[in-house]
Amino acid sequence: MNLTGLLIALVIGAVAGFLAGQIVKGHGFGLLGNIIVGIVGALIFGALFGNFNLLNSPILNEIAGGTIGAVILLFLIGLFRKAT
């Protein structure tokens, strides 16, 4: 991945983290934390599921996949925080 691809992935992950924070109210980490979780969630979702072709736009597919990954990650982190 070149520098441009990395920057695009970071922006998409940031958008996904913001959206996930809006979806999973009460389990987030604030704006910056949710953005970081979004980036990590997008990377995990991309690694696990590869091409996510639900929508007709590659950018929207990446945002949707990243958001799903971030929501799942926020939910799991929320469960872990409640358990400890």
PyMOL Python script that loads the backbone (N, CA, C, O; Angstrom):
from pymol import cmd

cmd.read_pdbstr("""\
ATOM      1  N   MET A   1       0.858  -1.169   0.000  1.00  0.00           N
ATOM      2  CA  MET A   1       0.000   0.000   0.000  1.00  0.00           C
ATOM      3  C   MET A   1       0.904   1.232   0.000  1.00  0.00           C
ATOM      4  O   MET A   1       1.828   1.345   0.805  1.00  0.00           O
ATOM      5  N   ASN A   2       0.617   2.142  -0.913  1.00  0.00           N
ATOM      6  CA  ASN A   2       1.402   3.370  -0.978  1.00  0.00           C
ATOM      7  C   ASN A   2       0.860   4.399   0.011  1.00  0.00           C
ATOM      8  O   ASN A   2      -0.131   4.152   0.697  1.00  0.00           O
ATOM      9  N   LEU A   3       1.514   5.543   0.075  1.00  0.00           N
ATOM     10  CA  LEU A   3       1.137   6.574   1.040  1.00  0.00           C
ATOM     11  C   LEU A   3      -0.279   7.092   0.798  1.00  0.00           C
ATOM     12  O   LEU A   3      -1.022   7.334   1.748  1.00  0.00           O
ATOM     13  N   THR A   4      -0.651   7.260  -0.461  1.00  0.00           N
ATOM     14  CA  THR A   4      -2.002   7.738  -0.775  1.00  0.00           C
ATOM     15  C   THR A   4      -3.051   6.737  -0.301  1.00  0.00           C
ATOM     16  O   THR A   4      -4.059   7.125   0.291  1.00  0.00           O
ATOM     17  N   GLY A   5      -2.819   5.462  -0.557  1.00  0.00           N
ATOM     18  CA  GLY A   5      -3.749   4.427  -0.104  1.00  0.00           C
ATOM     19  C   GLY A   5      -3.864   4.381   1.401  1.00  0.00           C
ATOM     20  O   GLY A   5      -4.950   4.174   1.943  1.00  0.00           O
ATOM     21  N   LEU A   6      -2.745   4.574   2.080  1.00  0.00           N
ATOM     22  CA  LEU A   6      -2.756   4.584   3.542  1.00  0.00           C
ATOM     23  C   LEU A   6      -3.554   5.766   4.073  1.00  0.00           C
ATOM     24  O   LEU A   6      -4.339   5.614   5.009  1.00  0.00           O
ATOM     25  N   LEU A   7      -3.359   6.937   3.485  1.00  0.00           N
ATOM     26  CA  LEU A   7      -4.112   8.119   3.923  1.00  0.00           C
ATOM     27  C   LEU A   7      -5.605   7.956   3.673  1.00  0.00           C
ATOM     28  O   LEU A   7      -6.423   8.344   4.508  1.00  0.00           O
ATOM     29  N   ILE A   8      -5.961   7.387   2.532  1.00  0.00           N
ATOM     30  CA  ILE A   8      -7.377   7.146   2.235  1.00  0.00           C
ATOM     31  C   ILE A   8      -7.958   6.155   3.242  1.00  0.00           C
ATOM     32  O   ILE A   8      -9.075   6.345   3.723  1.00  0.00           O
ATOM     33  N   ALA A   9      -7.210   5.103   3.563  1.00  0.00           N
ATOM     34  CA  ALA A   9      -7.675   4.120   4.547  1.00  0.00           C
ATOM     35  C   ALA A   9      -7.862   4.760   5.916  1.00  0.00           C
ATOM     36  O   ALA A   9      -8.815   4.436   6.623  1.00  0.00           O
ATOM     37  N   LEU A  10      -6.967   5.661   6.296  1.00  0.00           N
ATOM     38  CA  LEU A  10      -7.097   6.345   7.589  1.00  0.00           C
ATOM     39  C   LEU A  10      -8.330   7.243   7.620  1.00  0.00           C
ATOM     40  O   LEU A  10      -9.042   7.286   8.623  1.00  0.00           O
ATOM     41  N   VAL A  11      -8.581   7.954   6.536  1.00  0.00           N
ATOM     42  CA  VAL A  11      -9.763   8.826   6.484  1.00  0.00           C
ATOM     43  C   VAL A  11     -11.036   7.994   6.527  1.00  0.00           C
ATOM     44  O   VAL A  11     -11.976   8.332   7.247  1.00  0.00           O
ATOM     45  N   ILE A  12     -11.073   6.910   5.763  1.00  0.00           N
ATOM     46  CA  ILE A  12     -12.253   6.035   5.768  1.00  0.00           C
ATOM     47  C   ILE A  12     -12.456   5.429   7.155  1.00  0.00           C
ATOM     48  O   ILE A  12     -13.585   5.360   7.641  1.00  0.00           O
ATOM     49  N   GLY A  13     -11.383   4.995   7.787  1.00  0.00           N
ATOM     50  CA  GLY A  13     -11.483   4.460   9.144  1.00  0.00           C
ATOM     51  C   GLY A  13     -11.969   5.500  10.133  1.00  0.00           C
ATOM     52  O   GLY A  13     -12.734   5.186  11.044  1.00  0.00           O
ATOM     53  N   ALA A  14     -11.526   6.747   9.957  1.00  0.00           N
ATOM     54  CA  ALA A  14     -11.975   7.825  10.838  1.00  0.00           C
ATOM     55  C   ALA A  14     -13.467   8.076  10.674  1.00  0.00           C
ATOM     56  O   ALA A  14     -14.184   8.245  11.660  1.00  0.00           O
ATOM     57  N   VAL A  15     -13.935   8.100   9.431  1.00  0.00           N
ATOM     58  CA  VAL A  15     -15.375   8.275   9.178  1.00  0.00           C
ATOM     59  C   VAL A  15     -16.149   7.099   9.770  1.00  0.00           C
ATOM     60  O   VAL A  15     -17.191   7.287  10.398  1.00  0.00           O
ATOM     61  N   ALA A  16     -15.638   5.893   9.570  1.00  0.00           N
ATOM     62  CA  ALA A  16     -16.298   4.700  10.111  1.00  0.00           C
ATOM     63  C   ALA A  16     -16.355   4.745  11.630  1.00  0.00           C
ATOM     64  O   ALA A  16     -17.368   4.375  12.223  1.00  0.00           O
ATOM     65  N   GLY A  17     -15.289   5.190  12.261  1.00  0.00           N
ATOM     66  CA  GLY A  17     -15.275   5.299  13.723  1.00  0.00           C
ATOM     67  C   GLY A  17     -16.265   6.318  14.232  1.00  0.00           C
ATOM     68  O   GLY A  17     -16.935   6.093  15.239  1.00  0.00           O
ATOM     69  N   PHE A  18     -16.362   7.443  13.538  1.00  0.00           N
ATOM     70  CA  PHE A  18     -17.339   8.457  13.922  1.00  0.00           C
ATOM     71  C   PHE A  18     -18.750   7.890  13.806  1.00  0.00           C
ATOM     72  O   PHE A  18     -19.562   8.043  14.719  1.00  0.00           O
ATOM     73  N   LEU A  19     -19.042   7.234  12.683  1.00  0.00           N
ATOM     74  CA  LEU A  19     -20.376   6.650  12.489  1.00  0.00           C
ATOM     75  C   LEU A  19     -20.666   5.568  13.529  1.00  0.00           C
ATOM     76  O   LEU A  19     -21.779   5.488  14.049  1.00  0.00           O
ATOM     77  N   ALA A  20     -19.680   4.747  13.830  1.00  0.00           N
ATOM     78  CA  ALA A  20     -19.868   3.693  14.834  1.00  0.00           C
ATOM     79  C   ALA A  20     -20.150   4.298  16.199  1.00  0.00           C
ATOM     80  O   ALA A  20     -20.968   3.769  16.952  1.00  0.00           O
ATOM     81  N   GLY A  21     -19.487   5.395  16.526  1.00  0.00           N
ATOM     82  CA  GLY A  21     -19.738   6.074  17.796  1.00  0.00           C
ATOM     83  C   GLY A  21     -21.152   6.609  17.885  1.00  0.00           C
ATOM     84  O   GLY A  21     -21.737   6.655  18.967  1.00  0.00           O
ATOM     85  N   GLN A  22     -21.710   7.017  16.741  1.00  0.00           N
ATOM     86  CA  GLN A  22     -23.088   7.495  16.719  1.00  0.00           C
ATOM     87  C   GLN A  22     -24.079   6.338  16.854  1.00  0.00           C
ATOM     88  O   GLN A  22     -25.154   6.497  17.432  1.00  0.00           O
ATOM     89  N   ILE A  23     -23.710   5.177  16.317  1.00  0.00           N
ATOM     90  CA  ILE A  23     -24.590   4.008  16.370  1.00  0.00           C
ATOM     91  C   ILE A  23     -24.574   3.374  17.754  1.00  0.00           C
ATOM     92  O   ILE A  23     -25.627   3.016  18.281  1.00  0.00           O
ATOM     93  N   VAL A  24     -23.401   3.231  18.345  1.00  0.00           N
ATOM     94  CA  VAL A  24     -23.233   2.541  19.626  1.00  0.00           C
ATOM     95  C   VAL A  24     -23.105   3.596  20.720  1.00  0.00           C
ATOM     96  O   VAL A  24     -22.020   3.802  21.265  1.00  0.00           O
ATOM     97  N   LYS A  25     -24.182   4.245  21.032  1.00  0.00           N
ATOM     98  CA  LYS A  25     -24.172   5.281  22.069  1.00  0.00           C
ATOM     99  C   LYS A  25     -23.900   4.653  23.432  1.00  0.00           C
ATOM    100  O   LYS A  25     -24.427   3.588  23.751  1.00  0.00           O
ATOM    101  N   GLY A  26     -23.080   5.318  24.223  1.00  0.00           N
ATOM    102  CA  GLY A  26     -22.792   4.854  25.569  1.00  0.00           C
ATOM    103  C   GLY A  26     -21.644   3.869  25.669  1.00  0.00           C
ATOM    104  O   GLY A  26     -21.165   3.593  26.769  1.00  0.00           O
ATOM    105  N   HIS A  27     -21.187   3.331  24.535  1.00  0.00           N
ATOM    106  CA  HIS A  27     -20.081   2.378  24.559  1.00  0.00           C
ATOM    107  C   HIS A  27     -18.839   2.940  23.900  1.00  0.00           C
ATOM    108  O   HIS A  27     -17.845   2.231  23.741  1.00  0.00           O
ATOM    109  N   GLY A  28     -18.882   4.193  23.519  1.00  0.00           N
ATOM    110  CA  GLY A  28     -17.776   4.783  22.786  1.00  0.00           C
ATOM    111  C   GLY A  28     -16.680   5.321  23.690  1.00  0.00           C
ATOM    112  O   GLY A  28     -16.728   5.192  24.913  1.00  0.00           O
ATOM    113  N   PHE A  29     -15.698   5.923  23.051  1.00  0.00           N
ATOM    114  CA  PHE A  29     -14.529   6.451  23.745  1.00  0.00           C
ATOM    115  C   PHE A  29     -14.322   7.919  23.440  1.00  0.00           C
ATOM    116  O   PHE A  29     -13.196   8.408  23.539  1.00  0.00           O
ATOM    117  N   GLY A  30     -15.357   8.632  23.076  1.00  0.00           N
ATOM    118  CA  GLY A  30     -15.188  10.009  22.653  1.00  0.00           C
ATOM    119  C   GLY A  30     -14.791  10.047  21.187  1.00  0.00           C
ATOM    120  O   GLY A  30     -14.553   9.008  20.571  1.00  0.00           O
ATOM    121  N   LEU A  31     -14.721  11.246  20.634  1.00  0.00           N
ATOM    122  CA  LEU A  31     -14.485  11.389  19.202  1.00  0.00           C
ATOM    123  C   LEU A  31     -13.154  10.773  18.774  1.00  0.00           C
ATOM    124  O   LEU A  31     -13.122   9.965  17.845  1.00  0.00           O
ATOM    125  N   LEU A  32     -12.069  11.137  19.430  1.00  0.00           N
ATOM    126  CA  LEU A  32     -10.755  10.629  19.027  1.00  0.00           C
ATOM    127  C   LEU A  32     -10.647   9.120  19.237  1.00  0.00           C
ATOM    128  O   LEU A  32     -10.114   8.410  18.385  1.00  0.00           O
ATOM    129  N   GLY A  33     -11.148   8.636  20.360  1.00  0.00           N
ATOM    130  CA  GLY A  33     -11.117   7.194  20.620  1.00  0.00           C
ATOM    131  C   GLY A  33     -11.928   6.411  19.609  1.00  0.00           C
ATOM    132  O   GLY A  33     -11.503   5.348  19.158  1.00  0.00           O
ATOM    133  N   ASN A  34     -13.103   6.932  19.248  1.00  0.00           N
ATOM    134  CA  ASN A  34     -13.944   6.259  18.261  1.00  0.00           C
ATOM    135  C   ASN A  34     -13.286   6.249  16.887  1.00  0.00           C
ATOM    136  O   ASN A  34     -13.412   5.277  16.142  1.00  0.00           O
ATOM    137  N   ILE A  35     -12.584   7.329  16.552  1.00  0.00           N
ATOM    138  CA  ILE A  35     -11.878   7.369  15.271  1.00  0.00           C
ATOM    139  C   ILE A  35     -10.791   6.300  15.239  1.00  0.00           C
ATOM    140  O   ILE A  35     -10.624   5.605  14.236  1.00  0.00           O
ATOM    141  N   ILE A  36     -10.057   6.172  16.334  1.00  0.00           N
ATOM    142  CA  ILE A  36      -9.007   5.145  16.401  1.00  0.00           C
ATOM    143  C   ILE A  36      -9.623   3.752  16.326  1.00  0.00           C
ATOM    144  O   ILE A  36      -9.111   2.884  15.618  1.00  0.00           O
ATOM    145  N   VAL A  37     -10.718   3.533  17.051  1.00  0.00           N
ATOM    146  CA  VAL A  37     -11.410   2.241  16.992  1.00  0.00           C
ATOM    147  C   VAL A  37     -11.933   1.997  15.582  1.00  0.00           C
ATOM    148  O   VAL A  37     -11.917   0.863  15.104  1.00  0.00           O
ATOM    149  N   GLY A  38     -12.397   3.047  14.915  1.00  0.00           N
ATOM    150  CA  GLY A  38     -12.864   2.912  13.536  1.00  0.00           C
ATOM    151  C   GLY A  38     -11.762   2.474  12.595  1.00  0.00           C
ATOM    152  O   GLY A  38     -11.978   1.626  11.729  1.00  0.00           O
ATOM    153  N   ILE A  39     -10.586   3.046  12.761  1.00  0.00           N
ATOM    154  CA  ILE A  39      -9.456   2.660  11.922  1.00  0.00           C
ATOM    155  C   ILE A  39      -9.097   1.197  12.168  1.00  0.00           C
ATOM    156  O   ILE A  39      -8.898   0.433  11.223  1.00  0.00           O
ATOM    157  N   VAL A  40      -9.016   0.814  13.439  1.00  0.00           N
ATOM    158  CA  VAL A  40      -8.688  -0.579  13.776  1.00  0.00           C
ATOM    159  C   VAL A  40      -9.800  -1.516  13.302  1.00  0.00           C
ATOM    160  O   VAL A  40      -9.522  -2.577  12.742  1.00  0.00           O
ATOM    161  N   GLY A  41     -11.055  -1.128  13.525  1.00  0.00           N
ATOM    162  CA  GLY A  41     -12.186  -1.949  13.088  1.00  0.00           C
ATOM    163  C   GLY A  41     -12.216  -2.125  11.581  1.00  0.00           C
ATOM    164  O   GLY A  41     -12.515  -3.211  11.084  1.00  0.00           O
ATOM    165  N   ALA A  42     -11.905  -1.055  10.849  1.00  0.00           N
ATOM    166  CA  ALA A  42     -11.877  -1.141   9.388  1.00  0.00           C
ATOM    167  C   ALA A  42     -10.775  -2.088   8.926  1.00  0.00           C
ATOM    168  O   ALA A  42     -10.970  -2.866   7.992  1.00  0.00           O
ATOM    169  N   LEU A  43      -9.623  -2.021   9.576  1.00  0.00           N
ATOM    170  CA  LEU A  43      -8.524  -2.920   9.211  1.00  0.00           C
ATOM    171  C   LEU A  43      -8.885  -4.375   9.502  1.00  0.00           C
ATOM    172  O   LEU A  43      -8.620  -5.258   8.687  1.00  0.00           O
ATOM    173  N   ILE A  44      -9.489  -4.622  10.663  1.00  0.00           N
ATOM    174  CA  ILE A  44      -9.877  -5.987  11.029  1.00  0.00           C
ATOM    175  C   ILE A  44     -10.949  -6.507  10.079  1.00  0.00           C
ATOM    176  O   ILE A  44     -10.854  -7.634   9.593  1.00  0.00           O
ATOM    177  N   PHE A  45     -11.976  -5.688   9.809  1.00  0.00           N
ATOM    178  CA  PHE A  45     -13.055  -6.112   8.917  1.00  0.00           C
ATOM    179  C   PHE A  45     -12.506  -6.402   7.526  1.00  0.00           C
ATOM    180  O   PHE A  45     -12.874  -7.397   6.901  1.00  0.00           O
ATOM    181  N   GLY A  46     -11.617  -5.522   7.040  1.00  0.00           N
ATOM    182  CA  GLY A  46     -11.029  -5.733   5.724  1.00  0.00           C
ATOM    183  C   GLY A  46     -10.201  -7.005   5.661  1.00  0.00           C
ATOM    184  O   GLY A  46     -10.222  -7.716   4.657  1.00  0.00           O
ATOM    185  N   ALA A  47      -9.468  -7.294   6.735  1.00  0.00           N
ATOM    186  CA  ALA A  47      -8.642  -8.501   6.765  1.00  0.00           C
ATOM    187  C   ALA A  47      -9.504  -9.766   6.824  1.00  0.00           C
ATOM    188  O   ALA A  47      -9.171 -10.776   6.203  1.00  0.00           O
ATOM    189  N   LEU A  48     -10.601  -9.709   7.563  1.00  0.00           N
ATOM    190  CA  LEU A  48     -11.444 -10.892   7.725  1.00  0.00           C
ATOM    191  C   LEU A  48     -12.347 -11.151   6.530  1.00  0.00           C
ATOM    192  O   LEU A  48     -12.527 -12.299   6.124  1.00  0.00           O
ATOM    193  N   PHE A  49     -12.914 -10.100   5.965  1.00  0.00           N
ATOM    194  CA  PHE A  49     -13.944 -10.278   4.947  1.00  0.00           C
ATOM    195  C   PHE A  49     -13.529  -9.825   3.555  1.00  0.00           C
ATOM    196  O   PHE A  49     -14.292 -10.004   2.606  1.00  0.00           O
ATOM    197  N   GLY A  50     -12.349  -9.246   3.408  1.00  0.00           N
ATOM    198  CA  GLY A  50     -11.862  -8.857   2.082  1.00  0.00           C
ATOM    199  C   GLY A  50     -12.774  -7.861   1.407  1.00  0.00           C
ATOM    200  O   GLY A  50     -13.127  -6.833   1.985  1.00  0.00           O
ATOM    201  N   ASN A  51     -13.152  -8.166   0.186  1.00  0.00           N
ATOM    202  CA  ASN A  51     -14.014  -7.252  -0.577  1.00  0.00           C
ATOM    203  C   ASN A  51     -15.449  -7.360  -0.092  1.00  0.00           C
ATOM    204  O   ASN A  51     -16.057  -8.430  -0.123  1.00  0.00           O
ATOM    205  N   PHE A  52     -15.969  -6.247   0.350  1.00  0.00           N
ATOM    206  CA  PHE A  52     -17.335  -6.160   0.865  1.00  0.00           C
ATOM    207  C   PHE A  52     -18.145  -5.432  -0.196  1.00  0.00           C
ATOM    208  O   PHE A  52     -18.182  -4.201  -0.203  1.00  0.00           O
ATOM    209  N   ASN A  53     -18.792  -6.163  -1.087  1.00  0.00           N
ATOM    210  CA  ASN A  53     -19.452  -5.566  -2.245  1.00  0.00           C
ATOM    211  C   ASN A  53     -20.960  -5.486  -2.072  1.00  0.00           C
ATOM    212  O   ASN A  53     -21.713  -6.045  -2.869  1.00  0.00           O
ATOM    213  N   LEU A  54     -21.392  -4.798  -1.043  1.00  0.00           N
ATOM    214  CA  LEU A  54     -22.820  -4.628  -0.814  1.00  0.00           C
ATOM    215  C   LEU A  54     -23.354  -3.434  -1.596  1.00  0.00           C
ATOM    216  O   LEU A  54     -24.475  -3.472  -2.104  1.00  0.00           O
ATOM    217  N   LEU A  55     -22.560  -2.382  -1.691  1.00  0.00           N
ATOM    218  CA  LEU A  55     -22.976  -1.156  -2.358  1.00  0.00           C
ATOM    219  C   LEU A  55     -22.245  -1.018  -3.689  1.00  0.00           C
ATOM    220  O   LEU A  55     -21.282  -1.741  -3.945  1.00  0.00           O
ATOM    221  N   ASN A  56     -22.691  -0.103  -4.532  1.00  0.00           N
ATOM    222  CA  ASN A  56     -22.105   0.051  -5.861  1.00  0.00           C
ATOM    223  C   ASN A  56     -20.888   0.955  -5.897  1.00  0.00           C
ATOM    224  O   ASN A  56     -20.327   1.171  -6.971  1.00  0.00           O
ATOM    225  N   SER A  57     -20.464   1.484  -4.782  1.00  0.00           N
ATOM    226  CA  SER A  57     -19.330   2.402  -4.732  1.00  0.00           C
ATOM    227  C   SER A  57     -18.232   1.808  -3.855  1.00  0.00           C
ATOM    228  O   SER A  57     -18.496   1.426  -2.715  1.00  0.00           O
ATOM    229  N   PRO A  58     -17.003   1.725  -4.371  1.00  0.00           N
ATOM    230  CA  PRO A  58     -15.916   1.181  -3.544  1.00  0.00           C
ATOM    231  C   PRO A  58     -15.697   1.970  -2.254  1.00  0.00           C
ATOM    232  O   PRO A  58     -15.429   1.378  -1.208  1.00  0.00           O
ATOM    233  N   ILE A  59     -15.806   3.287  -2.314  1.00  0.00           N
ATOM    234  CA  ILE A  59     -15.613   4.104  -1.113  1.00  0.00           C
ATOM    235  C   ILE A  59     -16.727   3.821  -0.107  1.00  0.00           C
ATOM    236  O   ILE A  59     -16.458   3.656   1.083  1.00  0.00           O
ATOM    237  N   LEU A  60     -17.972   3.765  -0.574  1.00  0.00           N
ATOM    238  CA  LEU A  60     -19.091   3.474   0.332  1.00  0.00           C
ATOM    239  C   LEU A  60     -18.980   2.062   0.905  1.00  0.00           C
ATOM    240  O   LEU A  60     -19.332   1.834   2.062  1.00  0.00           O
ATOM    241  N   ASN A  61     -18.493   1.115   0.101  1.00  0.00           N
ATOM    242  CA  ASN A  61     -18.262  -0.243   0.613  1.00  0.00           C
ATOM    243  C   ASN A  61     -17.248  -0.232   1.739  1.00  0.00           C
ATOM    244  O   ASN A  61     -17.439  -0.898   2.757  1.00  0.00           O
ATOM    245  N   GLU A  62     -16.171   0.521   1.564  1.00  0.00           N
ATOM    246  CA  GLU A  62     -15.141   0.606   2.599  1.00  0.00           C
ATOM    247  C   GLU A  62     -15.680   1.271   3.861  1.00  0.00           C
ATOM    248  O   GLU A  62     -15.395   0.823   4.971  1.00  0.00           O
ATOM    249  N   ILE A  63     -16.456   2.336   3.693  1.00  0.00           N
ATOM    250  CA  ILE A  63     -17.039   3.014   4.855  1.00  0.00           C
ATOM    251  C   ILE A  63     -18.015   2.087   5.572  1.00  0.00           C
ATOM    252  O   ILE A  63     -18.005   2.005   6.801  1.00  0.00           O
ATOM    253  N   ALA A  64     -18.864   1.386   4.808  1.00  0.00           N
ATOM    254  CA  ALA A  64     -19.828   0.465   5.420  1.00  0.00           C
ATOM    255  C   ALA A  64     -19.104  -0.670   6.140  1.00  0.00           C
ATOM    256  O   ALA A  64     -19.451  -1.004   7.273  1.00  0.00           O
ATOM    257  N   GLY A  65     -18.108  -1.259   5.497  1.00  0.00           N
ATOM    258  CA  GLY A  65     -17.350  -2.341   6.127  1.00  0.00           C
ATOM    259  C   GLY A  65     -16.603  -1.870   7.359  1.00  0.00           C
ATOM    260  O   GLY A  65     -16.576  -2.556   8.380  1.00  0.00           O
ATOM    261  N   GLY A  66     -15.997  -0.698   7.261  1.00  0.00           N
ATOM    262  CA  GLY A  66     -15.289  -0.139   8.410  1.00  0.00           C
ATOM    263  C   GLY A  66     -16.220   0.179   9.558  1.00  0.00           C
ATOM    264  O   GLY A  66     -15.879  -0.028  10.722  1.00  0.00           O
ATOM    265  N   THR A  67     -17.407   0.687   9.227  1.00  0.00           N
ATOM    266  CA  THR A  67     -18.390   1.001  10.264  1.00  0.00           C
ATOM    267  C   THR A  67     -18.861  -0.273  10.953  1.00  0.00           C
ATOM    268  O   THR A  67     -18.981  -0.314  12.177  1.00  0.00           O
ATOM    269  N   ILE A  68     -19.127  -1.309  10.170  1.00  0.00           N
ATOM    270  CA  ILE A  68     -19.540  -2.587  10.758  1.00  0.00           C
ATOM    271  C   ILE A  68     -18.438  -3.130  11.664  1.00  0.00           C
ATOM    272  O   ILE A  68     -18.707  -3.572  12.781  1.00  0.00           O
ATOM    273  N   GLY A  69     -17.201  -3.096  11.179  1.00  0.00           N
ATOM    274  CA  GLY A  69     -16.078  -3.558  11.995  1.00  0.00           C
ATOM    275  C   GLY A  69     -15.917  -2.742  13.264  1.00  0.00           C
ATOM    276  O   GLY A  69     -15.649  -3.298  14.329  1.00  0.00           O
ATOM    277  N   ALA A  70     -16.078  -1.428  13.161  1.00  0.00           N
ATOM    278  CA  ALA A  70     -15.931  -0.559  14.332  1.00  0.00           C
ATOM    279  C   ALA A  70     -17.065  -0.765  15.326  1.00  0.00           C
ATOM    280  O   ALA A  70     -16.835  -0.757  16.535  1.00  0.00           O
ATOM    281  N   VAL A  71     -18.295  -0.951  14.830  1.00  0.00           N
ATOM    282  CA  VAL A  71     -19.431  -1.204  15.722  1.00  0.00           C
ATOM    283  C   VAL A  71     -19.206  -2.506  16.486  1.00  0.00           C
ATOM    284  O   VAL A  71     -19.423  -2.565  17.696  1.00  0.00           O
ATOM    285  N   ILE A  72     -18.774  -3.536  15.785  1.00  0.00           N
ATOM    286  CA  ILE A  72     -18.508  -4.814  16.450  1.00  0.00           C
ATOM    287  C   ILE A  72     -17.398  -4.651  17.481  1.00  0.00           C
ATOM    288  O   ILE A  72     -17.502  -5.160  18.597  1.00  0.00           O
ATOM    289  N   LEU A  73     -16.340  -3.944  17.109  1.00  0.00           N
ATOM    290  CA  LEU A  73     -15.226  -3.741  18.029  1.00  0.00           C
ATOM    291  C   LEU A  73     -15.651  -2.917  19.240  1.00  0.00           C
ATOM    292  O   LEU A  73     -15.279  -3.247  20.366  1.00  0.00           O
ATOM    293  N   LEU A  74     -16.424  -1.849  19.031  1.00  0.00           N
ATOM    294  CA  LEU A  74     -16.919  -1.047  20.157  1.00  0.00           C
ATOM    295  C   LEU A  74     -17.804  -1.877  21.075  1.00  0.00           C
ATOM    296  O   LEU A  74     -17.723  -1.759  22.298  1.00  0.00           O
ATOM    297  N   PHE A  75     -18.649  -2.714  20.486  1.00  0.00           N
ATOM    298  CA  PHE A  75     -19.529  -3.573  21.277  1.00  0.00           C
ATOM    299  C   PHE A  75     -18.707  -4.548  22.125  1.00  0.00           C
ATOM    300  O   PHE A  75     -18.977  -4.719  23.314  1.00  0.00           O
ATOM    301  N   LEU A  76     -17.712  -5.184  21.515  1.00  0.00           N
ATOM    302  CA  LEU A  76     -16.877  -6.140  22.252  1.00  0.00           C
ATOM    303  C   LEU A  76     -16.072  -5.455  23.350  1.00  0.00           C
ATOM    304  O   LEU A  76     -15.937  -5.991  24.450  1.00  0.00           O
ATOM    305  N   ILE A  77     -15.541  -4.283  23.058  1.00  0.00           N
ATOM    306  CA  ILE A  77     -14.796  -3.538  24.076  1.00  0.00           C
ATOM    307  C   ILE A  77     -15.732  -3.135  25.210  1.00  0.00           C
ATOM    308  O   ILE A  77     -15.349  -3.181  26.379  1.00  0.00           O
ATOM    309  N   GLY A  78     -16.968  -2.736  24.868  1.00  0.00           N
ATOM    310  CA  GLY A  78     -17.953  -2.386  25.889  1.00  0.00           C
ATOM    311  C   GLY A  78     -18.281  -3.565  26.789  1.00  0.00           C
ATOM    312  O   GLY A  78     -18.423  -3.400  28.000  1.00  0.00           O
ATOM    313  N   LEU A  79     -18.401  -4.751  26.209  1.00  0.00           N
ATOM    314  CA  LEU A  79     -18.647  -5.951  27.015  1.00  0.00           C
ATOM    315  C   LEU A  79     -17.469  -6.243  27.927  1.00  0.00           C
ATOM    316  O   LEU A  79     -17.654  -6.612  29.087  1.00  0.00           O
ATOM    317  N   PHE A  80     -16.264  -6.079  27.412  1.00  0.00           N
ATOM    318  CA  PHE A  80     -15.066  -6.330  28.207  1.00  0.00           C
ATOM    319  C   PHE A  80     -14.951  -5.329  29.351  1.00  0.00           C
ATOM    320  O   PHE A  80     -14.576  -5.698  30.464  1.00  0.00           O
ATOM    321  N   ARG A  81     -15.272  -4.063  29.081  1.00  0.00           N
ATOM    322  CA  ARG A  81     -15.190  -3.042  30.128  1.00  0.00           C
ATOM    323  C   ARG A  81     -16.214  -3.297  31.220  1.00  0.00           C
ATOM    324  O   ARG A  81     -15.932  -3.044  32.391  1.00  0.00           O
ATOM    325  N   LYS A  82     -17.403  -3.794  30.865  1.00  0.00           N
ATOM    326  CA  LYS A  82     -18.421  -4.098  31.875  1.00  0.00           C
ATOM    327  C   LYS A  82     -18.018  -5.296  32.727  1.00  0.00           C
ATOM    328  O   LYS A  82     -18.343  -5.360  33.913  1.00  0.00           O
ATOM    329  N   ALA A  83     -17.309  -6.244  32.120  1.00  0.00           N
ATOM    330  CA  ALA A  83     -16.928  -7.464  32.830  1.00  0.00           C
ATOM    331  C   ALA A  83     -15.816  -7.222  33.844  1.00  0.00           C
ATOM    332  O   ALA A  83     -15.669  -7.987  34.797  1.00  0.00           O
ATOM    333  N   THR A  84     -15.036  -6.169  33.646  1.00  0.00           N
ATOM    334  CA  THR A  84     -13.917  -5.934  34.567  1.00  0.00           C
ATOM    335  C   THR A  84     -14.241  -4.912  35.609  1.00  0.00           C
ATOM    336  O   THR A  84     -13.402  -4.606  36.456  1.00  0.00           O
TER     337      THR A  84
END
""", "prot")
cmd.dss("prot")
cmd.show_as("cartoon", "prot")
cmd.util.cbc("prot")
cmd.orient("prot")
